[in-house]
Amino acid sequence: MAGLWEFPGGKVHAGETEKEALSRELTEELAITVSPASLRRVTEILHQYEDFQLIMPLYLCRRWSGDITPLEGQKIVWVSPEDLPDYPMPPADAPIIGLIPGFLKKF
């Protein structure tokens, strides 16, 4: 969704687990290595777009190796949870914004 801020991630390929897919996507998008074992699933978001339903699991990652480098021409910013509403995001991402502070404290 051009012009909107998004959380990293993508589709699960055949034969991959969700964690393996996210680990691969983080390498492809951000040039970092994340062990699937270090990913913690915290919730799942369901969103109905006009032509498909998105099922988006949300994972927390606190450990990775490498320097975060945008590999797909995207901008990267570190944002505190209270500033996330200032960044326009896809409709499916909106419910995540209010959940993040609790996840960061809990996990």
N, C-alpha and C positions, 0 to 999 in steps of 0.2 A: 504494500500500500504506500505508494510514493508520497514522500513528504511527511510521513508519520513516523514517530519513534516507536520502535518495537523491541521486545525482549529477544535475545538470541534463541535460536532453535529452528526446528523444521520437521519435515516428515520422517516417519520411521520407514526404513527400507525393509524389504522382505528379508527375513532371517535375523533382524536386529531386535534387541529389546529397546524399550524407551530410553533407558540409561545409555546404552551403546549409541543410539541415534543422537542423543543430546551431546555426548562426548565427541562424536564425529562432527556434528554441526559446529560446536565451539572451536574445533580445530580449523574447519573450513572457513568460518566467518571471522574468527578472532585470533587465529594462530596460537592458541593455547592448548595445552594437553591437560585433560581432566580424566581421572580414573572414574569409571562408572561407579565404583564402590564409594567414592566420595560425594556422590549426588544423593540428596535426601528429598524424596517426594513429599510435598507439603499439601497439595490440593489438586483439584481438577476443575477446570472451567469449561462449561458447555455454552456455546453461543450459536444461535441460528442466523446465518447470513441468508441472503435472498435465495441463493442456489445450492447451499450446502450447510451441513451442521458441523461446526468445529468442536472437536473434543481436544482440549489442551491441558495436558498435565503440567503442573508447575513444580520445578525442582529448585532447591537451594544448594548453592555451591560455595563453599568457603575455602577450598584448596585447589590450586592449579599450578602448572609450571609454564614458564614462558612469559613474555611480555605481550600484553593485549595490544594487538595491531589490527586495524580494520582491513580485511582482505577483499571486501566486496564494494568498496567505494563509499561505505557508510561513515557517518560521523559517530564518534563514541564520546559519551560524557558519563562522569560519575555524579550521581544525583542522590541527595538525601531523600528518604521516603516522603517527607513533608513537601518537597519541591516537585514530586512526580506529577501532580495535577497541572503543572505549568507546561508540560510537554504533550502535544497532541498525539494520541495513540489510537490504534484501531479499536473499534467497539468491543471486541472480545477481550482486550487487555484492560479495559476500564475497571472491572471488578477486582482485579489484582492489586491495584494501587492501594486500596484501603486495607488489604490483608497483609501487606509486606511488613509493616512495623511489628505486628504480632509474631510473624514467622521469624524475624530477626532476633526477637527477644527469647522466643521459645526454643529455637534450634540453634 
